[in-house]
Amino acid sequence: MSSQNSANLVAAQDNKMSKENRHLADFNPNFWGDILLPSLAEMNIDAKAHLQYEELKQQVRRMLVISTDKPYHNLDIIDAIQRLGVAYHFEKEIEEEALHIIYHHHCNNAQIDDDLYTASGRSISSLTRKGYLKNP
């Protein structure tokens, strides 16, 4: 008898849900239309702009690869690249430089001779974002 009551209860709930009308949102058409939808890859870029784009990428790549006597200088460059949101273009170079900085600092027991800015959280945050430094 209880199974019959539960079957009736389930059937009643199904009927109630099927009768329920959900209101649909009636938004106005987008003011911008489809102008913002195409990605950069789909947009037509002339050859001159594409060449300039590739040259700028190579220039940033060279800036990352150049070894300096102060490896913490490159942390500023890495931080700027990450803040601009283009770090995905330079993942390999950023990883190599971060490992170089960690090796230079930890294995050689290098002293930080730079100002407090270099030793600040900005320098550390660049490495923690990539997962090279962990909080104790």
Protein Blocks (a to p, Z undefined) as FASTA:
>chain_A
ZZmmmmmmmmmmmmmmmmpccddddddddfklmmlmpcfklpccdfklmmmmmmmmmmmm
mmmmpccfblklmmmmmmmmmmnopmmmmmmmmmmmmmmmmmmmmmnopacfbdfklmmm
klmmmmmmnopaccZZ
